[in-house]
Amino acid sequence: METNPSLSQELAAYKAGFVQRAAPERVAMMETATADLRATGIEATALQVGAQVPELTLPDALSRPVSLASLWQQGPLVLIFYRGGWCPYCNLELRAWQRHLAALEALGGQLVAVSPQTPDNSLSTAEKNELAFPALSDSALHAAQAFGLAFEMPSELIELYNRVGNDLSVLNGNGRWVLPVPATYVIDRRGRIVYAHVEADYRERAEPDEVMAAIAAQEARYTVS
């Protein structure tokens, strides 16, 4: 029986292909930027397990307001912060979660993905990846800042992204070059974080199976209590 590769395998394969295709100086620039971001300590200062999540309302891809609290009160909420539909690693992550969506729902869980894109661009991302879960817009960066994930992009990456046609100040509709560190959280019914994966390297993401195992364990404790 043929099985899908894990998300980690898909990400690693794309990374290897990129390193082969891209100019060495471009690869080196991005490696340096990733190391510099990690050195800021953002992974440690972002919200972690045990923290209470702020109540936030964000527009979905059709600009309808979605309250995160209204979702986590119904059961465990998987909250993914991704960079945008222009990011191939993000698209791999979103598609991997789409494959796991039925299993997540069987556990009583829900899933939302948040990026700084405008609602229109979030809609394009959802359609491109055939997502059946909400893609929320955080153009004002309220969520990214509240979770401690927002960072200013360095000037050399801004120049590079502009050269390849990814003007994030326009795509995100806020005139800024700010992104969230990719992160995956599980939030329980009380609005507390019970799982956190915050990674400065945008090429690394939480494995859905690992997140699902954490939810299953949490739900088992919840049932017992």
PEPE-V962839 format. One record per residue. N is the residue number from 1. OMEGA is omega in radians with two decimals (* if undefined). Layout:
BEGIN
n->N omega->OMEGA
n->N omega->OMEGA
END
This chain:
BEGIN
n->1 omega->-3.10
n->2 omega->3.13
n->3 omega->3.10
n->4 omega->3.04
n->5 omega->3.08
n->6 omega->3.08
n->7 omega->3.14
n->8 omega->3.12
n->9 omega->3.12
n->10 omega->3.13
n->11 omega->-3.13
n->12 omega->3.14
n->13 omega->3.13
n->14 omega->3.13
n->15 omega->-3.13
n->16 omega->3.12
n->17 omega->3.13
n->18 omega->-3.13
n->19 omega->3.12
n->20 omega->-3.04
n->21 omega->-2.96
n->22 omega->3.07
n->23 omega->-3.10
n->24 omega->-3.12
n->25 omega->3.10
n->26 omega->3.11
n->27 omega->-3.12
n->28 omega->3.13
n->29 omega->-3.10
n->30 omega->3.07
n->31 omega->3.13
n->32 omega->3.14
n->33 omega->3.12
n->34 omega->3.12
n->35 omega->3.13
n->36 omega->3.12
n->37 omega->3.12
n->38 omega->-3.10
n->39 omega->3.11
n->40 omega->-3.11
n->41 omega->-3.06
n->42 omega->3.14
n->43 omega->-3.10
n->44 omega->-3.08
n->45 omega->3.05
n->46 omega->3.12
n->47 omega->-3.07
n->48 omega->3.14
n->49 omega->3.14
n->50 omega->-3.12
n->51 omega->3.03
n->52 omega->-3.10
n->53 omega->3.07
n->54 omega->3.11
n->55 omega->-3.07
n->56 omega->3.02
n->57 omega->-3.09
n->58 omega->3.08
n->59 omega->3.04
n->60 omega->-3.05
n->61 omega->3.08
n->62 omega->3.11
n->63 omega->3.07
n->64 omega->-3.10
n->65 omega->3.11
n->66 omega->3.09
n->67 omega->3.11
n->68 omega->-3.14
n->69 omega->-3.14
n->70 omega->3.12
n->71 omega->-3.07
n->72 omega->3.10
n->73 omega->3.14
n->74 omega->-3.09
n->75 omega->-3.09
n->76 omega->-3.11
n->77 omega->2.99
n->78 omega->-3.11
n->79 omega->-3.11
n->80 omega->2.96
n->81 omega->3.10
n->82 omega->-3.00
n->83 omega->-3.13
n->84 omega->-3.12
n->85 omega->3.08
n->86 omega->-3.06
n->87 omega->-3.10
n->88 omega->3.12
n->89 omega->3.09
n->90 omega->3.14
n->91 omega->3.07
n->92 omega->3.13
n->93 omega->-3.12
n->94 omega->-3.14
n->95 omega->3.09
n->96 omega->3.13
n->97 omega->3.07
n->98 omega->3.11
n->99 omega->-3.11
n->100 omega->-2.98
n->101 omega->-3.12
n->102 omega->3.13
n->103 omega->3.10
n->104 omega->3.14
n->105 omega->3.09
n->106 omega->3.07
n->107 omega->-3.10
n->108 omega->-3.08
n->109 omega->3.06
n->110 omega->-3.05
n->111 omega->2.96
n->112 omega->3.10
n->113 omega->-3.06
n->114 omega->3.04
n->115 omega->3.09
n->116 omega->3.13
n->117 omega->2.99
n->118 omega->3.08
n->119 omega->3.13
n->120 omega->3.14
n->121 omega->3.03
n->122 omega->3.10
n->123 omega->3.11
n->124 omega->3.12
n->125 omega->-3.13
n->126 omega->-3.14
n->127 omega->-3.13
n->128 omega->-3.08
n->129 omega->3.11
n->130 omega->-3.08
n->131 omega->3.08
n->132 omega->3.06
n->133 omega->-3.03
n->134 omega->2.97
n->135 omega->-3.04
n->136 omega->-3.10
n->137 omega->3.13
n->138 omega->-3.10
n->139 omega->3.14
n->140 omega->3.07
n->141 omega->3.14
n->142 omega->-3.11
n->143 omega->-3.13
n->144 omega->3.12
n->145 omega->-3.13
n->146 omega->3.13
n->147 omega->3.13
n->148 omega->-3.05
n->149 omega->-3.02
n->150 omega->3.06
n->151 omega->3.09
n->152 omega->3.13
n->153 omega->3.12
n->154 omega->-3.04
n->155 omega->-3.11
n->156 omega->3.09
n->157 omega->3.06
n->158 omega->3.11
n->159 omega->-3.14
n->160 omega->-3.12
n->161 omega->3.09
n->162 omega->-3.12
n->163 omega->-3.11
n->164 omega->3.01
n->165 omega->3.11
n->166 omega->3.11
n->167 omega->-3.04
n->168 omega->3.11
n->169 omega->3.09
n->170 omega->-3.13
n->171 omega->-3.11
n->172 omega->3.01
n->173 omega->-3.11
n->174 omega->3.12
n->175 omega->-3.06
n->176 omega->3.05
n->177 omega->-3.13
n->178 omega->3.11
n->179 omega->2.95
n->180 omega->2.91
n->181 omega->3.11
n->182 omega->-3.08
n->183 omega->3.05
n->184 omega->3.13
n->185 omega->2.89
n->186 omega->-3.09
n->187 omega->-3.10
n->188 omega->-3.05
n->189 omega->3.12
n->190 omega->-3.11
n->191 omega->3.11
n->192 omega->3.13
n->193 omega->3.12
n->194 omega->3.06
n->195 omega->3.12
n->196 omega->3.04
n->197 omega->-3.13
n->198 omega->-2.99
n->199 omega->-3.13
n->200 omega->3.11
n->201 omega->-3.06
n->202 omega->3.14
n->203 omega->3.13
n->204 omega->-3.14
n->205 omega->3.07
n->206 omega->3.10
n->207 omega->-3.11
n->208 omega->-3.14
n->209 omega->3.12
n->210 omega->3.13
n->211 omega->-3.14
n->212 omega->3.10
n->213 omega->3.11
n->214 omega->3.12
n->215 omega->3.14
n->216 omega->3.12
n->217 omega->3.13
n->218 omega->3.14
n->219 omega->3.09
n->220 omega->3.10
n->221 omega->-3.13
n->222 omega->-3.14
n->223 omega->-3.13
n->224 omega->-3.11
n->225 omega->*
END
